[in-house]
Structures are given as structure tokens and as C-alpha cells.
């Protein structure tokens, strides 16, 4: 069995430092995991887990919940917690898997510098993965199945696929699955809560020939509307198929950013930032308009005894007629806000990508990757807004300034 040099040095005697392990660059030795203060250990774990990038995670589940057409509830909260745990598990596992490579290329990282032991990083990855799966299980079996596939994708990426041609695709699949986790958990929990609501059978009496429409099946006439939970799922929301397009958008952005990140150590690539810039432009244009709500019927109601069959639209205004012409229908809040959020997304991602394309140095390439990670937040806000959750998207956008402040203290890459 291959043993880590950190473990051998630790067993030999004094705790290792950057210079003791041979990874030093002439700087002041950094205390290793055996003799660091509590503040230094906290700083090391913050760098290992990349806490500044953590704010880009909750929006995945929230965007999935908005796309599902179901009001967020406890299932959404379980999905957010599961996503955070699985994301941090991937961060810890990434540094454990790259400990020898980082020793040569990035010796300041917590594991090669000796501030976090390899065993602790691997153990944290295992514990966080188990916690993420346990939280997903609280939302139901379908969310647990999605979370299991997500966890397997994260471990496969860190251990096998990262340095292969399938690496960007694996990372993109993980982000898309994270959004689907939020949609699945929201729908599964809402369906379970709806099944526990009092319901009376429609047309189950002897000789009854009434057929239940989808709306009457969910809200029987014998049950008052106040007794029906607000999170009851429409029949067509049984499977969150409407979350697939937003998941594909998020996966496409992740693929482009991951392709750029493969050059952040040595730089030198102009094609990757240009490709990511083009992808951001396309995604910004695609998400600038609100999507059609798949759970809202656009058919006109059937005429009944108390309903007028006349069209509510005003007739054409004839020149010379008295009165003012009818006002054109105003734009909704979703139609106003969504293009603005799409522009914020494109600006956040485009500027550092353009700098890296013009000068593909390692520094500017890393800044482009960081900008792509921060652009996740406005992209998630766009996806929420075009699904109708405009207020939630604007609230989520408030995480952007906080993520930028944290990035100045702890690098997201």
C-alpha cells in the first residue's frame, strides 16, 4: 500500500511543515495539522472546502423547485442541505485525489502544505457524502435516487474522470442532477403531504356515473378549499419533466467553465475562454424571455350558466370614434425582470472570460473560472424568474456580492 509522505513524517516525530515536506518555496513555514492553532485550522478547512464557492449551490435546488411548478417546502430545504453536503464532499475529495499533483503545482493548498492531513480530507468527503444522502432520503425515495447518482458522479469525477475528455461532461452532469434533485425533492414531499390531506372519492357511490376531472380529483367538492394544503401537486407535476430544460442550461454553463478550469494552472488556452464566452452569450439569449408555464392551461373556460361567451378583448379602435384607443396589455413583472437578470448573468461571466481570451495567463484564467462560478448565482436567478419565481430570483441574486467578498478571502478555485 502506498503511504502518504505526510503520515510517514508525522510518525517519525515533529509535525511536518511546508519546508519539511519539500514543498516549500522559501516562504515562512506553515504549521501543519499537528501544531496549528484553531484559527489556522479553520482557515485551512475553509480553503479546502472552498467556502466562497458554496453560495453557488443553494440556487440549484431553488431553481429546480421553481421549474417544477410546486411551491417550495420542506423537501426543498432537504434538497438544499443535501446539495451543500455533496458539493463540499466533492471539494474535500478533489484535494485528496490531487494531493501529489498539488504538491508540485499548488503547494500552498491545505493538503500538500500539511495544514490538513490526507486522511482527514478523505474522511470528511465520506462523512459529507453520507450526510448528503441521508438528507435526500428525508425527502423520499426519488430524491434519494437522484442524490445517489449525483454522489456517484462526483466521486467518479474526482477519482477517475477529471483528467480525461469526459471530465467537463461529468461536472456538467453533476450540476444538472443537483437542479433535478431540488425539483424531485420538492415534488415528492408535496405529493406525500397531499396524500395525507382529507379527500373524499368523487363519484364512488353506488350507481354514480360522475367522472372526476383532474381538478376535481385533487380538490373534491366535499372538501372545503381551506382544508387543502397549499402545496398540493397538480396531477401533471407528478414527474418534474419541466426541470429538464433548466438543468440543461445549468449543465451547459458548467461544462464551459470546467473546460476553462483545465488551463488555470499553466494558462495558454484562448479557445476555451472564447468557447465559454460564446456559450454564455447563447445561454443569456435563451433565458432572457419567460418560459411557458407547463402547469397552467391556456385554454379558455367552457361557457356555463353564469359565464359569458363574449370575448373579453376590446374590438379594434376606429379612427374618428369617440374615446381613447384601448391600452396595450402591459408587460408582467416576469417579462421585465428576466431580461435584466439575464444581462447580469452575461456581464458577470463575460468580462473575466474576455480578459482570459485576450491574455491567457494563469492568473487571468483563474479569474475567469472564478467569474464563471460566481455567474452561477445570476443564472440560477434567471431560471427562477423565467419560471415565475421572480421575487425568489431577486433574493437569490443578493448572494452575489457576498460571494465576491468571500472570494477575496478564500479562493473559489
Secondary structure, 3 states (H helix, E strand, C coil): CCCCHHHHHHHHCCCCCCCCCCCCCCCCCCCCCCCCCHHHHHHHHHHHHCHHHHHHCHHHHHHHHHHHCCCCCHHHHHHHHHHHHHHHHHHHHHHHHCHHHHHHHCCCCCCCCCCCCHHHHHHHHHHHHHHHHHHHHHHCHHHHHHHHHHHHHHHHHHHHHCCCCCHHHHHHHHHHHHHHHHHHHHHHHHHHHHHCCCCCCCCCCCCCCCCCCHHHHHCCCCCCHHHCCCCCCCHHHCCCCCHHHHHHHHHHHHHHHHHHHCCCCCCCCCHHHHHHHHHHHHHHHHCCCCCCCCCCCCCCCCCCCCCCCCCCCCCCCCCCCCCCCCCCCCCCHHHHHHHHHHHHHHHHHHHHHHHHHHCCCHHHHHHHHHHHHHHHHHHHHHHHHHCCCHHHHHHHHCHHHHHHHHHHHCCCC
